């Protein structure tokens, strides 16, 4: 199959310039009535979705390599997930797990226990979002250890509710005019070697170790008593921070420090979990076993579900310590059970295979494209860092934003992350052909962005 045939069969289907008239009207109405705090990169107005495709209100069909921010792990409206939702909705939509029992709470917990990244037994708390899973982990860590301090990392994103926001260290706008946030949080450097180790003589491996050892060598010797630290919260791959994987030796060193001082290691898998990296949990690539895991996003294919999982002896709080009216909603649990079945059968292996094919092609762009500074990731969690100059690694945020728009205009949905990166996080059922078409469109968009950038920087020609 040649390129033209490949794009005709597997590419987007646009009926004209986007946004179309219905989308423009919806965007205008949204601007009048919806909170302006939302961040919209381009005017997609979705109407329906199937697989990796989104159809907008004007009938244009896009390839979705954003997946609702890495949420629709089994693709949009996977038949098995839809059937599970419909069946459960016809039987029982709500009965609060806070006050009553129901079987799906137990069934999903058993499924999750079987795929947990740490040895059991385990216990589970159900909420409605990633932020709620983080809030649970914060409270649980403090309750169990009877300690108040928490260590988090610059570049981290753990959510926007006040506890989770206190751990977040991604963008100042996320905290602007919301102070004071929760006390007792200390941020330290994350091993983002492309930025943090740029002008150093250290190897990236040694740099990563130094980031972890900063806790013991500096914090614990100057400002933070180790016996008062409840937990270290870490994303095995920073999401909002730029899709930056944590090196294995860094995670192993965090585990050593936690073991030495009785600190809990919390793995935030809200974006990196549910099979996205080719393993159930991103931390499994390192062989490190966490004490607590938070999950949401892809675990229920788009239904609102957040889960905090811990080793059983850690979740030792008494009734009334923490609860949620809607957490563990039966319909959401049914979606999660179906999601796990699909991902176990086909999604995780496909994420590893197609993700590696994509990474092989994308790594070549570092050598061939003047704007691509670094390509990184695991499975179908891929980050592409754009720079103005490869020697100085100067960020080029405006061009990154323009690239998102150009890809949208060509029928490809992507999202930015970090200061100057784009993320590729399609549903885990994406095919090789679909991935090839998406990268063709992205490359074309990147070349168009480069031409615009070069034209804007051309010296003005004086009029004769």
Secondary structure, 3 states (H helix, E strand, C coil): CCHHHHHHHHCCECCCCCCCHHHHHHHHHHHHHCCCCCCCCCCCCEEEEEECEEEECCCCEEEECCHHHHCCCCCECCHHHHHHHHHHHHHCCCCCCCCCCCHHHHHHHHHHHHCCCCCCCEEEEEECCHHHHHHHHHHHHHHHHCCCEEEEECCCCCCCCHHHHHHCCCCHHHCCCCCCCCCCEEEECCCCHHHHCCCCCCCHHHHHHHHHHHHHHHHHHHCCCHHHEEEEEECCEECCCCCEECCHHHHHHHHHHHHHHCCEEEEECCCCCCCCCCCCCHHHHHCCCCCEEEECHHHHCCCCCEEEEEECCCCCCCCCCCCCCCCCCHHHHHHHHHHHHHHHHHHHHHHHHHHHHHHHHHHHHHHHCCCEEEEEEECCEEEEEEEEECCCCEECHHHHHHHHHHHHHCCEECEEECCCEEEECCCCCCCHHHHHHHHHHHHHHHHHHHHHHHHHCCCCCCCC
